[in-house]
Amino acid sequence: MTLQGGRATTGRREQGPEHTPRLRLKPKASPTGYVDGGWWPHTDELATELPDLLAVLSVRLGAITAVTYNPSEWANAPASLRTGGHCVQLEGTHLQQAGTLKVLGADDKKVLLVVVPHQFDPDIAHETMMAAAVPNNASTVDDLLMVSAPEREARIKAAVTQRHWAAHD
């Protein structure tokens, strides 16, 4: 045990986030609406973005067991990720609603987040996250992201095409 800044430490590093994720959540006792909050990642690299997000969400969910996401919106991700001292299963499925990320924790606890695309304007991204975190907001993901269904499909197809061509350069 050492003394640092007037505090005794055991030399163990706490499992907090390295960088605070851009995240807004509804209050814990507020199970209203479609999503539980909003997250604005810095990139489309899920394996890079998740450790800090999961460190924060583990306070609410306990040990994180799995994350589901729509693979058309993210760069390739591994099937699992070692973070917070344990392995988290990552499941990319096209059945996952576009623009969302589901995080599963202990005792069947879960959080469904609207994912604000990393390239969004900062003011719009902030407004979207704040709206998603309002306790009685029951807006759909498309409403929160201000996207029509045809526009969402066009964005997904464009992102998939861009990744395909980038992989073959």
C-alpha positions as CSV (number, residue, x, y, z in Angstrom):
1,M,0.0,0.0,0.0
2,T,1.3,3.5,-0.9
3,L,0.3,7.0,-0.1
4,Q,-0.7,9.1,-3.1
5,G,-2.1,12.6,-2.7
6,G,-3.0,11.9,0.9
7,R,-4.9,8.7,0.0
8,A,-3.8,5.1,0.6
9,T,-3.7,2.9,-2.5
10,T,-3.1,-0.8,-3.0
11,G,-1.4,-0.4,-6.3
12,R,-4.5,-1.7,-8.1
13,R,-5.8,0.4,-11.0
14,E,-9.5,1.1,-11.0
15,Q,-11.3,0.0,-14.1
16,G,-12.7,3.4,-15.1
17,P,-12.7,4.8,-18.6
18,E,-9.5,6.2,-20.1
19,H,-11.5,8.8,-22.0
20,T,-15.0,9.9,-20.9
21,P,-17.5,8.7,-23.5
22,R,-19.9,11.1,-25.0
23,L,-23.0,9.6,-23.4
24,R,-26.3,10.7,-21.9
25,L,-28.6,8.3,-20.1
26,K,-32.2,8.5,-18.8
27,P,-32.4,8.3,-15.0
28,K,-32.1,4.7,-13.8
29,A,-35.7,4.5,-12.5
30,S,-37.1,5.8,-15.8
31,P,-37.9,2.9,-18.1
32,T,-40.0,5.0,-20.5
33,G,-39.5,5.5,-24.2
34,Y,-37.8,3.4,-26.8
35,V,-34.1,4.0,-25.9
36,D,-32.3,4.5,-22.6
37,G,-30.1,7.2,-23.8
38,G,-27.7,8.4,-26.5
39,W,-24.0,7.7,-27.3
40,W,-21.8,9.7,-29.7
41,P,-18.7,7.6,-30.5
42,H,-15.6,9.3,-31.9
43,T,-15.1,6.8,-34.7
44,D,-16.7,3.8,-36.4
45,E,-14.2,1.4,-34.7
46,L,-16.4,-0.5,-32.3
47,A,-13.5,-2.3,-30.6
48,T,-11.8,1.0,-29.9
49,E,-14.9,2.8,-28.7
50,L,-16.4,0.1,-26.4
51,P,-14.0,-0.2,-23.5
52,D,-14.6,3.3,-22.2
53,L,-18.4,3.1,-22.8
54,L,-18.6,-0.3,-21.1
55,A,-16.6,1.0,-18.1
56,V,-19.2,3.7,-17.5
57,L,-22.2,1.4,-18.2
58,S,-20.9,-1.3,-15.8
59,V,-21.9,1.1,-13.0
60,R,-25.5,0.7,-14.0
61,L,-25.5,-2.8,-15.4
62,G,-22.8,-4.7,-13.4
63,A,-20.5,-6.9,-15.3
64,I,-21.2,-6.5,-19.0
65,T,-21.8,-9.8,-20.8
66,A,-22.6,-8.9,-24.4
67,V,-23.1,-6.1,-26.9
68,T,-25.3,-6.3,-30.0
69,Y,-25.0,-3.9,-32.9
70,N,-25.8,-3.6,-36.6
71,P,-22.6,-4.4,-38.5
72,S,-23.4,-2.2,-41.5
73,E,-22.7,0.8,-39.3
74,W,-19.3,-0.2,-37.9
75,A,-15.9,-1.2,-39.2
76,N,-15.1,-4.9,-38.7
77,A,-15.3,-5.9,-35.0
78,P,-14.0,-9.0,-33.3
79,A,-16.5,-11.6,-31.9
80,S,-15.4,-10.7,-28.4
81,L,-13.5,-8.1,-26.5
82,R,-11.5,-8.4,-23.3
83,T,-12.3,-5.3,-21.2
84,G,-12.9,-4.6,-17.5
85,G,-11.2,-7.8,-16.5
86,H,-13.5,-10.1,-18.5
87,C,-14.6,-11.1,-21.9
88,V,-17.6,-9.4,-23.6
89,Q,-19.3,-11.1,-26.5
90,L,-19.9,-8.7,-29.5
91,E,-22.7,-9.8,-31.8
92,G,-23.1,-8.0,-35.1
93,T,-26.6,-8.7,-36.5
94,H,-28.6,-7.1,-39.3
95,L,-31.6,-7.8,-37.1
96,Q,-30.4,-5.0,-34.7
97,Q,-32.2,-1.8,-35.5
98,A,-29.9,0.6,-37.4
99,G,-28.7,3.4,-35.2
100,T,-28.8,1.4,-31.9
101,L,-26.4,-0.5,-29.6
102,K,-27.7,-2.9,-27.0
103,V,-25.5,-3.5,-23.9
104,L,-26.4,-6.5,-21.7
105,G,-25.3,-6.8,-18.1
106,A,-25.7,-9.0,-15.1
107,D,-29.1,-10.2,-14.0
108,D,-30.7,-9.5,-17.5
109,K,-30.1,-5.8,-17.1
110,K,-29.8,-4.0,-20.4
111,V,-29.4,-0.6,-22.0
112,L,-30.5,0.3,-25.5
113,L,-28.7,3.4,-26.9
114,V,-29.3,5.5,-29.9
115,V,-25.9,5.8,-31.6
116,V,-25.3,9.2,-33.0
117,P,-23.0,8.8,-36.1
118,H,-19.5,10.0,-35.3
119,Q,-19.5,12.4,-38.3
120,F,-22.5,14.3,-37.0
121,D,-22.2,18.1,-36.4
122,P,-21.4,18.5,-32.7
123,D,-24.4,20.7,-31.9
124,I,-26.8,18.3,-33.5
125,A,-25.1,15.3,-31.9
126,H,-25.4,17.0,-28.4
127,E,-29.1,17.8,-29.0
128,T,-29.8,14.2,-30.1
129,M,-28.1,12.7,-27.0
130,M,-29.9,15.1,-24.7
131,A,-33.3,14.4,-26.3
132,A,-32.6,10.6,-26.0
133,A,-32.0,11.0,-22.2
134,V,-35.2,12.9,-21.4
135,P,-37.1,10.6,-19.0
136,N,-40.5,10.7,-20.9
137,N,-39.2,10.9,-24.4
138,A,-40.6,8.0,-26.4
139,S,-39.3,9.1,-29.8
140,T,-38.1,6.5,-32.3
141,V,-34.5,6.1,-33.2
142,D,-35.2,7.6,-36.7
143,D,-37.0,10.6,-35.0
144,L,-34.1,11.2,-32.7
145,L,-31.6,11.0,-35.5
146,M,-33.9,13.1,-37.8
147,V,-33.7,10.5,-40.5
148,S,-36.4,9.2,-42.8
149,A,-36.5,5.4,-43.5
150,P,-35.4,5.8,-47.2
151,E,-32.6,8.2,-46.1
152,R,-31.4,5.7,-43.5
153,E,-31.3,2.9,-46.1
154,A,-29.3,5.1,-48.4
155,R,-26.8,6.0,-45.7
156,I,-26.3,2.4,-44.7
157,K,-25.8,1.3,-48.4
158,A,-23.3,4.2,-48.9
159,A,-21.4,3.2,-45.7
160,V,-21.2,-0.4,-46.8
161,T,-20.0,0.5,-50.3
162,Q,-17.4,2.9,-48.9
163,R,-16.0,0.2,-46.5
164,H,-15.9,-2.3,-49.4
165,W,-13.9,0.0,-51.6
166,A,-11.6,1.1,-48.7
167,A,-10.9,-2.6,-48.0
168,H,-9.8,-3.1,-51.6
169,D,-7.5,-0.1,-52.0
